[in-house]
Amino acid sequence: MERRELLRLLATAGALPLLAPLARAAGTTDDWQAQFEAADVPWKIGFATPPGDLPLTRATVRGRFPDAVAGTLFRIGPAGHDLGGERYHHWFDGDGMVHRFVIEGADVRHQGRYVATPKRVAEVKAGRHLTEAFGTMPPGVEPPTSADAINVANTSVLPMQGEVLALWEGGSATRIDARTLDTLGVKTWRADLAGMPFSAHPKVDPDGTVWNFGVSSGQSLLALYEIAPGGALRRAAVVPVPELPMVHDFAVTARHLVFLMPPLVYDSKRKEAGASFLDAHVWRPELGMRALVVDKQDWDKRQLFELPAGFLFHVGNAWEEDTPRGARIHIDYVRTQNAESVFTSNREVMRARRVRRNEPRLTVATLDLGTGKATQRELPLEAEFPRIDPRRVGLRHRQVVHATQTRADVPGFGAVARTDIESGRSQRFSYGAQAIVEEHVFVPDGAKAGWVLGTALDFGRQRTVLSCFAADHLAAGPVAQATLPYALPLGLHGAFVKA
Ligand SMILES: [Fe+2]
């Protein structure tokens, strides 16, 4: 198939093939909204729906934020979880709300705004859900006309050229004004790429080059993007990958793109029978966890590896070393035995139920390009939301900042940790039994140890806090903390931009 034809297919169908008739008839009701409202668990505030945008508000600050973190922390996550009394059945379904925390010494201000996607604008106007979502098929919804018709822009952010791109993984990035958080429309990298999937975890090389991918589940096609530091598209192409599964994140090394592919594979027959996008995926452990390594310079040079079956959302980093028998890639990621949590834990929180499933462990895999062999070792550490020093992307690193510490009766994680993946040494700060930690990012400070910056939901006090830690003294607790006069919905990812 010609590249032009592949691009046309991708652009037409986006990540989500058009739908067959729906399984649930119009007028069917469900009681998730009532169950959520009736639940007597204080943490459910993290999954509540803010009724509207949150105007710029000053936080109460204890301590002083260091000069290196003067700037803006942008964050995003699903926030619009219900509409017209109908609640989504998955955490990842909700309309995205983008946040900015403007940090300057002892002054911290916060603003939050819903991303005005075409889906949100139309649904708010109608007062009800009009289309399907990632894990929910609301009753009576129409099949989407394109992937961007159901784009909720709720997963991650990529600051670029005075704008922030609000990312989802099934369709286009959405342009946001970094100062006002106004929604400016979808990002089109090149006319023939309009509407193509642009995933939520682009990687930025130390020289500023941005790499990203997109998965077209129906067609088993992997889109690849290379974007120059100024934001201009250098290259895009699509690569066929047999039985291409759900891929949420990837890694880059100095010379390669690395995709870990869990065996969670899209089945178009399930979709045609009315399943949600998520429920159209089948767990096929016989495929193992495949690792696809693509040459950065020549995307036709590709090599496949196989690891034991497992599931992941997130990768920390990858780097490669030369050995006498060829290059060897090291990649760290957070691995679970299977994909159960995405079908259960991340769903049941929407009716305020805690379901505990196998927890993700920090894992380091080694891919030997000379022998074609892959091995891995699991660290005895629960982890999610891994982040590294942005100056080390694709290069050898040791320190990973991540969430850790699961609890029996509260979803998510209670502590932030910094772990040396070579020695296994780890230090952590626990936010306590009444808090859920969100992603923390590493902020460099020249040749010094740097800082760890992130938010947590203090559901005991019904407040969101922003904390800054000295990276080499994480366990000592925050050097500065800003407390908002309200709680934010639990979010996913963020990015710090220095003032
Ligand atoms: Fe993610």
Boltz pocket constraint, residues with backbone or C-beta under 6 A from the ligand:
constraints:
  - pocket:
      binder: B
      contacts: [[A, 155], [A, 156], [A, 200], [A, 201], [A, 248], [A, 249], [A, 313], [A, 314], [A, 492], [A, 493]]
      max_distance: 6.0
